[in-house]
Amino acid sequence: MTNLQSWMFKINSRRGYVLLALTLVLAFSAVLARRAQAQTSSKAGYVTFDIKNALQTTGGSINDNGYIGGWYMDSGKRNHGILRAPDGKITIFNVPGSTDTFGNSININNVITGEWFAYYEHGYVRAADGTITTFDPPGATMTEPLSINDQGTIAGIWADSSGEFQGFLRSADGTFTTFYVEGATATMPQSINNEGVITGYAQFGQQSDTHGFVRAADGKITTFEAPGSTRTQPQGINNLGVTTGTYVDAKGVFHGFVRAADGKITTFDPKGSKGTSTYVVNDNGMIVGGYLDGNGTDFVGFVRSPDGKITTFDPHKSGWVLELGLNNHGAITGGYGPGFNEYPQHGFLLTE
């Protein structure tokens, strides 16, 4: 694997570095709540937000009311969950007893889900009033919640003692449903919509044999591949059943794709891209992602409109942009900084 391919593997995960171990190996792979000392600045249409003295601040997900769920890394490299309100106020939270807490996804009711660490990786859900409930599927040795819909249903990845990765659903009442793609050695759900439809990817034996899937609300699973793909990895699904993600061609180059609800796949790249990664699609068909520029040095953000037009952006010409959240009003959140695993990194909000 070249340095370029290795970097693209890293940035294609939903959180960039915590999922790196999963993606490389398997497919690509009482509450503390207080008002934070937040630093906010704006320039050229961007709002930058940081926790004081943080090495990294990241917006992980944004709902249609403008609330952001995410996390920040302190100077000791410990991670903490955050909830950012539309007025800029940030609430910090941690799962009691955790060494690290991440806020991966937020729904319309300001309920946040993510993972926390205490030797093993576990799941949690944080209610709007700040109450935190921890959870693991029965028999799990690792739990990675990645997405929550407006009904409070959570989708994610779990592993048992055999180390096999499978998918799970956790309903709002705490009931679990586990599932896997038939014949797969690893099943990696990434996103769930309000209809209960899930998208993700599954590995069949070798890493190069990776396919996308859509799981309907009734449990029926359909697999698919982007044209010319050796690895297809959906990352997001909207409420109309449209999915987006990344695929790798025979030369090891990363490209973006969008799959319509009827199964039609359209591939795309920003002009001059040496590697494209896409993350999320909203109900209007707007897609956000990032790409490695023609110099092979900067990872630049982009927005793809429903008509296929691509607009690029890079807050403060940082050189590295990771967008993880997009709502139906076109507001984007994520993080930017000097480079992967280089600090400081800042949270940002970009609105239309």
C-alpha positions as CSV (number, residue, x, y, z in Angstrom):
1,M,0.0,0.0,0.0
2,T,1.4,3.4,-1.0
3,N,1.5,6.4,1.3
4,L,-1.3,7.9,-0.7
5,Q,-3.5,4.8,-0.4
6,S,-2.8,4.6,3.3
7,W,-3.8,8.2,3.8
8,M,-7.0,7.7,1.9
9,F,-7.9,4.7,4.0
10,K,-7.5,6.8,7.1
11,I,-9.6,9.8,6.0
12,N,-12.4,7.6,4.5
13,S,-13.5,6.4,8.0
14,R,-16.2,8.4,9.6
15,R,-13.9,9.6,12.4
16,G,-10.6,9.4,10.6
17,Y,-8.5,7.7,13.3
18,V,-10.5,5.7,15.8
19,L,-12.0,3.5,13.0
20,L,-8.6,3.1,11.3
21,A,-7.9,-0.2,12.9
22,L,-11.3,-1.6,11.8
23,T,-11.1,-0.3,8.2
24,L,-7.5,-1.4,7.6
25,V,-8.0,-4.9,8.9
26,L,-11.6,-5.6,7.9
27,A,-12.8,-3.5,5.0
28,F,-11.2,-0.3,5.0
29,S,-12.6,-0.4,8.9
30,A,-23.7,10.3,36.9
31,V,-23.1,12.7,33.8
32,L,-20.4,15.3,33.6
33,A,-22.0,18.1,31.7
34,R,-20.8,21.7,31.9
35,R,-20.6,24.8,29.8
36,A,-17.3,24.9,28.0
37,Q,-14.9,27.7,27.6
38,A,-15.5,27.8,23.8
39,Q,-13.6,30.0,21.4
40,T,-15.5,31.0,18.2
41,S,-14.4,32.9,15.2
42,S,-15.8,33.4,11.7
43,K,-14.2,34.3,8.3
44,A,-15.4,34.1,4.7
45,G,-18.7,32.4,5.7
46,Y,-17.2,29.9,8.1
47,V,-17.8,29.7,11.8
48,T,-14.8,28.1,13.6
49,F,-15.3,26.7,17.1
50,D,-12.8,25.3,19.6
51,I,-12.6,24.2,23.2
52,K,-10.0,26.2,25.1
53,N,-6.6,24.5,24.9
54,A,-7.9,21.6,22.8
55,L,-5.7,19.9,20.3
56,Q,-8.6,18.9,18.2
57,T,-12.3,19.9,18.0
58,T,-14.6,18.1,15.5
59,G,-18.2,18.5,14.5
60,G,-19.4,14.9,13.9
61,S,-23.1,15.4,13.0
62,I,-25.6,18.3,12.6
63,N,-29.4,18.1,12.9
64,D,-31.9,20.2,11.1
65,N,-32.2,22.6,14.1
66,G,-28.5,23.4,13.8
67,Y,-27.3,21.4,16.9
68,I,-24.0,19.7,16.5
69,G,-22.8,16.5,18.2
70,G,-19.0,15.9,18.2
71,W,-15.9,15.6,20.3
72,Y,-12.7,17.3,21.3
73,M,-9.2,16.1,22.3
74,D,-7.7,17.8,25.3
75,S,-4.0,18.5,25.8
76,G,-3.5,15.1,27.3
77,K,-5.0,13.5,24.2
78,R,-8.2,12.4,25.9
79,N,-11.4,12.8,24.0
80,H,-14.7,14.2,25.3
81,G,-18.2,14.5,23.7
82,I,-19.6,17.9,22.9
83,L,-23.0,19.3,22.0
84,R,-22.9,22.7,20.3
85,A,-26.1,24.8,20.2
86,P,-27.0,27.1,17.3
87,D,-26.1,30.1,19.6
88,G,-22.5,28.8,19.9
89,K,-22.8,27.5,23.4
90,I,-20.9,24.2,23.9
91,T,-21.7,21.5,26.5
92,I,-19.0,19.0,27.3
93,F,-20.0,15.5,28.4
94,N,-18.3,12.2,29.3
95,V,-19.6,8.8,30.0
96,P,-18.9,8.1,33.7
97,G,-15.8,5.9,34.0
98,S,-14.6,6.4,30.4
99,T,-11.2,7.3,29.3
100,D,-12.5,8.7,26.0
101,T,-16.0,9.7,24.8
102,F,-17.0,10.4,21.2
103,G,-20.2,12.0,19.8
104,N,-20.7,10.4,16.4
105,S,-24.4,11.2,15.5
106,I,-27.2,13.5,16.7
107,N,-30.9,13.3,15.8
108,I,-33.6,15.9,15.5
109,N,-34.4,15.5,19.3
110,N,-30.7,16.3,20.2
111,V,-30.1,12.7,21.2
112,I,-26.5,11.8,20.7
113,T,-24.9,8.4,20.2
114,G,-21.3,7.3,20.0
115,E,-18.7,5.2,21.7
116,W,-16.7,5.3,24.9
117,F,-13.6,3.6,26.1
118,A,-12.8,1.8,29.3
119,Y,-10.4,-0.9,28.2
120,Y,-13.0,-2.1,25.6
121,E,-15.1,0.0,23.3
122,H,-18.7,0.4,24.3
123,G,-21.8,2.3,23.1
124,Y,-23.9,5.0,24.7
125,V,-26.9,7.2,24.0
126,R,-27.2,10.7,25.6
127,A,-30.7,12.1,26.0
128,A,-31.5,15.7,25.4
129,D,-31.7,16.2,29.2
130,G,-28.1,14.9,29.5
131,T,-29.0,11.5,30.8
132,I,-26.5,8.9,29.5
133,T,-27.3,5.2,29.0
134,T,-24.5,2.8,28.1
135,F,-25.0,-0.4,26.1
136,D,-23.5,-3.3,24.3
137,P,-25.2,-6.0,22.2
138,P,-25.3,-9.3,24.1
139,G,-21.9,-11.0,24.0
140,A,-20.1,-8.0,22.5
141,T,-16.4,-7.3,23.1
142,M,-16.5,-4.1,21.0
143,T,-19.4,-1.8,20.2
144,E,-19.3,1.1,17.7
145,P,-22.5,3.1,17.3
146,L,-22.3,5.2,14.2
147,S,-25.7,6.6,13.4
148,I,-29.0,7.5,15.1
149,N,-32.3,8.3,13.3
150,D,-35.1,10.6,14.5
151,Q,-37.0,7.7,16.1
152,G,-34.0,7.0,18.3
153,T,-32.9,3.8,16.5
154,I,-29.1,3.3,16.5
155,A,-27.1,1.4,13.9
156,G,-23.5,0.4,14.3
157,I,-20.8,-2.3,14.4
158,W,-20.1,-4.9,17.1
159,A,-17.8,-7.8,17.6
160,D,-17.9,-10.9,19.7
161,S,-15.0,-12.9,21.3
162,S,-14.3,-14.4,17.9
163,G,-13.4,-11.0,16.5
164,E,-16.0,-11.2,13.8
165,F,-17.6,-7.8,13.0
166,Q,-21.4,-7.7,12.5
167,G,-24.1,-5.1,12.4
168,F,-26.6,-4.1,15.1
169,L,-29.7,-2.1,15.5
170,R,-30.7,-0.7,18.9
171,S,-34.3,0.6,19.2
172,A,-35.2,3.5,21.4
173,D,-36.6,1.0,24.0
174,G,-33.2,-0.7,24.2
175,T,-34.1,-3.8,22.1
176,F,-31.2,-5.2,20.0
177,T,-31.3,-6.7,16.5
178,T,-28.0,-8.1,15.2
179,F,-27.4,-8.9,11.5
180,Y,-24.7,-9.8,9.0
181,V,-24.4,-10.0,5.2
182,E,-24.7,-13.6,4.1
183,G,-21.2,-15.0,3.4
184,A,-19.3,-11.9,4.6
185,T,-16.4,-12.1,7.0
186,A,-17.2,-8.6,8.3
187,T,-20.4,-6.5,8.1
188,M,-19.9,-2.7,8.7
189,P,-23.1,-0.6,8.9
190,Q,-22.5,3.1,8.6
191,S,-25.8,5.0,8.4
192,I,-29.5,4.6,9.1
193,N,-32.3,6.8,7.8
194,N,-35.7,7.6,9.3
195,E,-37.3,4.7,7.5
196,G,-35.0,2.3,9.2
197,V,-33.0,1.6,6.1
198,I,-29.3,1.0,6.6
199,T,-26.3,1.3,4.4
200,G,-22.8,0.1,4.9
201,Y,-20.2,-2.4,3.5
202,A,-19.2,-6.0,3.9
203,Q,-15.9,-7.8,3.3
204,F,-15.9,-11.2,1.8
205,G,-12.5,-12.9,2.6
206,Q,-9.8,-10.5,1.2
207,Q,-9.9,-6.8,1.8
208,S,-10.1,-6.3,-2.0
209,D,-13.5,-8.1,-2.0
210,T,-15.6,-5.5,-0.4
211,H,-19.2,-4.7,-1.4
212,G,-21.8,-2.1,-0.5
213,F,-25.1,-3.1,1.0
214,V,-28.5,-1.7,1.8
215,R,-30.6,-3.3,4.5
216,A,-34.3,-2.6,4.2
217,A,-36.5,-2.1,7.3
218,D,-37.8,-5.6,7.0
219,G,-34.3,-7.0,7.1
220,K,-33.8,-7.8,3.4
221,I,-30.2,-7.0,2.3
222,T,-29.2,-6.0,-1.2
223,T,-25.5,-5.9,-2.1
224,F,-24.0,-3.8,-4.8
225,E,-20.7,-2.6,-6.4
226,A,-19.8,0.7,-8.2
227,P,-18.7,0.1,-11.8
228,G,-15.1,-0.8,-12.1
229,S,-14.8,-1.2,-8.3
230,T,-12.6,-3.5,-6.3
231,R,-13.9,-2.1,-3.0
232,T,-17.2,-0.3,-2.6
233,Q,-17.9,1.5,0.7
234,P,-21.1,3.4,1.2
235,Q,-21.0,6.0,4.1
236,G,-24.4,7.7,4.1
237,I,-28.0,7.3,3.2
238,N,-30.8,9.9,3.1
239,N,-34.5,9.5,3.9
240,L,-35.3,8.8,0.2
241,G,-33.0,5.8,0.1
242,V,-30.2,7.5,-1.8
243,T,-26.7,6.4,-0.7
244,T,-23.3,7.9,-1.2
245,G,-19.8,6.6,-0.5
246,T,-16.4,5.8,-1.9
247,Y,-15.1,3.1,-4.2
248,V,-11.6,2.0,-5.2
249,D,-10.7,1.1,-8.8
250,A,-8.2,-1.5,-10.0
251,K,-5.3,1.0,-9.8
252,G,-6.1,1.7,-6.2
253,V,-7.6,5.2,-6.8
254,F,-10.5,6.4,-4.7
255,H,-13.6,7.8,-6.3
256,G,-17.0,9.1,-5.2
257,F,-20.4,7.6,-6.1
258,V,-24.1,8.2,-5.5
259,R,-26.6,5.3,-5.7
260,A,-30.3,6.2,-6.4
261,A,-33.0,4.3,-4.6
262,D,-33.7,2.4,-7.8
263,G,-30.1,1.1,-7.8
264,K,-28.6,3.4,-10.5
265,I,-25.0,4.4,-9.6
266,T,-23.3,7.6,-10.7
267,T,-19.6,8.0,-10.1
268,F,-17.8,11.3,-9.8
269,D,-14.6,13.1,-8.8
270,P,-13.8,16.8,-8.4
271,K,-11.6,18.1,-11.1
272,G,-7.9,17.3,-10.6
273,S,-8.7,14.8,-7.8
274,K,-6.1,12.2,-7.0
275,G,-8.5,10.5,-4.6
276,T,-12.1,11.2,-3.6
277,S,-13.9,10.3,-0.4
278,T,-17.6,11.1,0.2
279,Y,-19.4,11.0,3.6
280,V,-23.1,12.0,3.6
281,V,-26.0,12.9,1.4
282,N,-29.0,15.0,2.5
283,D,-32.7,14.7,1.5
284,N,-32.1,17.3,-1.3
285,G,-29.4,15.2,-2.9
286,M,-26.6,17.4,-1.7
287,I,-23.3,15.5,-1.0
288,V,-20.2,16.5,0.9
289,G,-16.8,14.9,0.8
290,G,-13.1,15.6,0.4
291,Y,-10.4,14.9,-2.2
292,L,-6.7,14.9,-2.5
293,D,-5.7,17.7,-4.8
294,G,-3.6,17.6,-7.9
295,N,-0.4,18.2,-6.0
296,G,-1.1,15.2,-3.7
297,T,-0.5,17.4,-0.6
298,D,-3.9,19.0,0.4
299,F,-7.2,17.3,1.3
300,V,-9.9,19.7,0.2
301,G,-13.6,19.7,1.0
302,F,-16.3,19.7,-1.7
303,V,-20.0,20.0,-2.1
304,R,-21.8,18.2,-4.9
305,S,-25.2,19.6,-5.8
306,P,-28.0,17.4,-7.1
307,D,-27.3,18.4,-10.7
308,G,-23.7,17.2,-10.4
309,K,-22.0,20.5,-10.0
310,I,-19.0,20.3,-7.6
311,T,-17.8,23.3,-5.5
312,T,-14.7,23.0,-3.4
313,F,-13.9,24.7,-0.1
314,D,-11.1,24.8,2.5
315,P,-11.6,26.8,5.7
316,H,-8.7,29.3,6.1
317,K,-6.8,27.3,3.4
318,S,-5.9,24.8,6.0
319,G,-4.7,22.0,3.8
320,W,-6.8,19.3,5.4
321,V,-10.6,19.2,5.7
322,L,-12.9,16.5,7.1
323,E,-16.6,17.1,6.8
324,L,-18.7,14.6,8.8
325,G,-22.1,16.2,9.1
326,L,-24.7,17.7,6.7
327,N,-28.3,18.7,7.4
328,N,-31.2,19.3,5.1
329,H,-30.6,23.0,5.1
330,G,-27.2,22.6,3.6
331,A,-25.2,23.3,6.8
332,I,-21.9,21.4,7.0
333,T,-19.8,20.6,10.0
334,G,-16.5,18.8,10.5
335,G,-12.9,19.7,11.3
336,Y,-9.9,21.2,9.6
337,G,-6.2,21.6,10.4
338,P,-2.7,21.4,9.0
339,G,-2.9,17.6,8.2
340,F,-3.9,14.2,9.4
341,N,-3.0,13.7,13.0
342,E,-1.4,17.2,13.0
343,Y,-2.5,19.8,15.5
344,P,-4.3,22.0,16.3
345,Q,-7.4,21.0,14.4
346,H,-10.6,23.1,14.6
347,G,-14.3,22.5,14.4
348,F,-16.2,24.4,11.7
349,L,-19.7,25.2,10.6
350,L,-20.5,26.3,7.0
351,T,-24.0,27.4,6.2
352,E,-25.5,28.3,2.8
